[in-house]
Amino acid sequence: MKEVTCSQIFNAVRDALQEINTSLDPEVLDALKYNLSLETNPLAIDVLQTLIMNAELALSKQKPLCQDTGLVLVFIEIGQQVMITGGELQHTIDEAVKIAYRENYFRNSVVIDPLFNRINTGTNTPALIYLDMVPGDQFKITLAAKGGGAENMSSLRMLSPSAGKKGITDFVLETIIHADGKPCPPTIVGIGIGGNFEQCAILSKKALLRPLSEHHPSPDWAHLEFELLTAINATGIGPQGLGGKTTALAVHIATMPCHIASLPIAVNLQCHSHRHKTIIL
């Protein structure tokens, strides 16, 4: 049995949140630079140059990439041979979030009640934790700071199986076109297909956490990712919705089995400040 202490978890979460909110994923920065070389629209060129400059300044000055430092999402894969000691998991993670956001002057973006008592918790907690039990003795934690603008433009639909590939493509493009510039493109598009109502939404979020250049392991799904990315960029929405060739940097699809009567699909959008990190304890 492997022991993972709450002290280890606290330190890992606190340090990772400081890092991801001030340091853009190098893959995303490279993608912005690559797409800048392809752009011909003067406004798109200006926006991409500004985003690159923003990322470089945030890193050098250790300031947030965006004023919306997000809702903290925590995806944990805990091995069956792992024992957590020295505290309670949710409390430990929430304390780490509270300290990280207070010490770094990150914006607190969580309200106590969604409708009747929209008072800020003042701590950016609670964090949203997703747990998966897996074989082995590894404790893997992936953090994401998810801003409200992109999250608000995400969507889910329970398609009929007869909708097929065309139904999936039409729904994804409908979501992108409706979102326009609101999710702060260029975006990363996470798509969950299969499972049921709630599982396809979780799949779409997990899809966002895949390395930018990594494709679905199935050639058929990988080809659909390519087709969707091409179609999304052909909409001409462009960086910040001001026109251009770069509406999305990547499309990632995650899939799982589903009921014979269902074809669930969720589209979760992530803005250009793609903030995430994985730690293994």
N, C-alpha and C positions, 0 to 999 in steps of 0.2 A: 504494500500500500504506500503510495506516494503522498506526502503531506505538502499542501500549499497553504501558506498562512494568509490571513486577511491583511497583515502588514505588507506582504509582497504584492497583493492585489491592489491595495490602496496606493502604494508608490507607483506601480505600473500605470494605473488609470490616471492619477494626477499628472505624472510626467508626460504621458501620451497626449492628454488633452491640451496641455500647453504647447506641445509640438505641432499637433495637427491644425490648431487654430491660427498658427503663425507661419507654418511652412507648407507650401503647396507640394503635393505629390509630384516628384520629378517627372514621372510619366505624363502627367497632365500638363506640366510646364513645357515639356518637349512637344506634346501634341499641339499646344497653342502656337508654338514657334513654327512647327511644320505647316499648320493651316494658314498662318500668316503669309508664308511663302506662296500659297496658292491663291490667295484673295486678290481680287481686282477692284472690288467696291471700296472707294475711299473711306466711307464710314466704317466698314468692317475692318479695314486695315487699322484705322485709328483706335477702334475699340480693342482689338487684339493686342496692339502695342501697349495700350493702357493697362490691360489685364496682366500682361507680362511684367510691366513696370511695377504694378501693384504687388505682385507676388515677390518680386525682388526687394522692394522696400519693406514689405511685411517681415521677410526673413531677416534683413539686415538690422531693422529696428525692433524686432521681436514684438510686433504689433499685429492685431487680428487681420486676417485676409479680408474679412467682411464684418460690418457692424453687427450682423445677425450671426452670433456665435452658436446658435442652434440648440435643438433638443438633443440630448445625449442618448444615443442608441448603443447598446452593449450586447454583442452576440458572443455567447460563451459555448465552447465545446469542452465538456468536462469528461475526462476518461473515467471508466467504471472503477479504476484502481486509484482514484484520487480522493483524498479526504481533505476538506477545508477546515482549518482550525483557527482559533483565536478571534472569533467574532461571527457576525451574521452577514451574508453576502450582500443583500440589498443595502443594508445600512453602511457597509464598508464602501461600496461604490458611490453611494450618495454623498458620503463624507468627502471622498476624493474629488467628486464633481464640485461640491461646495467650495472646497479649499482652492482648487484649480481656478475656478471662475472668480473667486474673491481676490486671490493673490495676483492674478493677471489682468484684473479689471475687465473681464469679459462680460458682455451683456447677459443679464438674467432674462430668460424668455419663456418661463413656465408660469401659468396661472393656476390657482388652487382649484377652480371649478370652471368647466367649459362654457357655462351659460350664465348662471345666476350670481356667481361670486368670482368674477374675473379679476382677482387680486393677485399680484405677482408673489410667488413664494419667496423671492429674494435670494434664492440659492441655486437656481436652475435645476432643481430637483423636484420630483424624483426622476432618475434615469429610467429608461425603458430597457428591460433586460429580457433577452431571449436565450433560453437554455436548451442545449442539445446534449444528450448523454451518448457518448461514443466509446468504443473499445480502447483499452490501453491506459497509460498513466500520464497523459498529457493534459494540461490545462491551457486552452487556447482562448484568448480574449481579443475580439475585434471591436474597436470603438469607431463610432461615426458621429460627427456633429452635423445634424441635418437642419438646414434653414427652412423657414416657413414658406418662402416664396415658391421654391420648387416643389415642396411637399404639397402645397395647396393646389397645384395644377396636375397632380397625379390622379389616376382614375382606375376603376375596376368594372368589369362587365362579365356576366355569366352568359357566354355565347352557347348557342346550340352546336353540337358536333358537326352538323351539316354546314355551318359557316365556313369551316375549313381554313386553309391558308389565306384566302381572300378576306375572310371575316377578321382574322387576326391583323392582317396588314391594314385594312380599312380602319379598324379601331385604334391602332397605334397612331396612324396619321391623323385621324380625327382628334386624338388627344394632343398631339404636337401642334396642330394648326389652331386648336382652341386655346392652347397655352400661349402661343405667339411669343412675345418677349418677356412674359411675366416670370418664368422660372430662371431668368438671367442666363440665357444661352451665351456661348455654346454649352450644352448639357451633356451629361452621361445619362443614357436611357436604360433603366433596368426593367426587364419584362419577366414576369412570372407566369407560367402557363402550366395548368394542371392542379392536382390537389383538390381543394374545395375553396369556398368563399374566402376564408381567412388565410389558408396556406398559400394561395397564389400571391397574395399581398406580401407575405413574409418572403416568399421566393423572389419577388421583384426587388425587394430591399437588399437581400443577400446578393443578387446579381450585380448590384452596383459596386460591391466590395471586391469583385474579381479584378486582378491586374488589368489595366486598360487594354493591353495588347493581347490578352488571353481570350480565346474563342471557346464556344461551346464544344465539348468533346465529340459530339455527333456531327459529321459532315453536313447533314441535312439542316440541322439547326444553325450551324456556323454559317452556312450559305444564306439562310434567312436573316441572320444578324447583318450580314453584308448588304443584302438587298434592302433591308429596312433603313440602315444607315445612309445608303445612297438615296433612297426615296425621301428621307427626312431632310437631308441636305439640299435636295432638289426643290424643296418648298420655297427656298429663298428667304426664309425668316432671318437667318443670319445672326451674328453676334449682337446680343441685347435687343434683338428684334428689329434692327435697323437695316436689314438687307445684307445679303452676301451668301457665300457658299458654305459657311461653317455654322450650322444650327446645332449639330451634335458632334461630339468627339468620338463617341463609341456607343454601340448598342450591345447590351449583354442580355441573353435569354437564359433563364433557369427553368428547368422542367421537372415534373414528377408525374407518376400515374394519377389517373382521375376516374370518376364514375363514368359508366358507359353513356349516361344521358347528359353529361356535362362537358363543357370546354371553358373552364374559368381562365380569365386573363386579367392581369393587373399591370399597369404601367406606372412605374415610380421614377420621377425625374429628379436628377441631381444637378445643381448649378455648377458653374465653372470652378467654384471654390470647393473642390471635391476633397473633403476632410475625413480621412480614415487612417487607421493604423492597426496592425495585428501584433500581439505579443504572445509568446509562448513561455509559460512558467513551468 
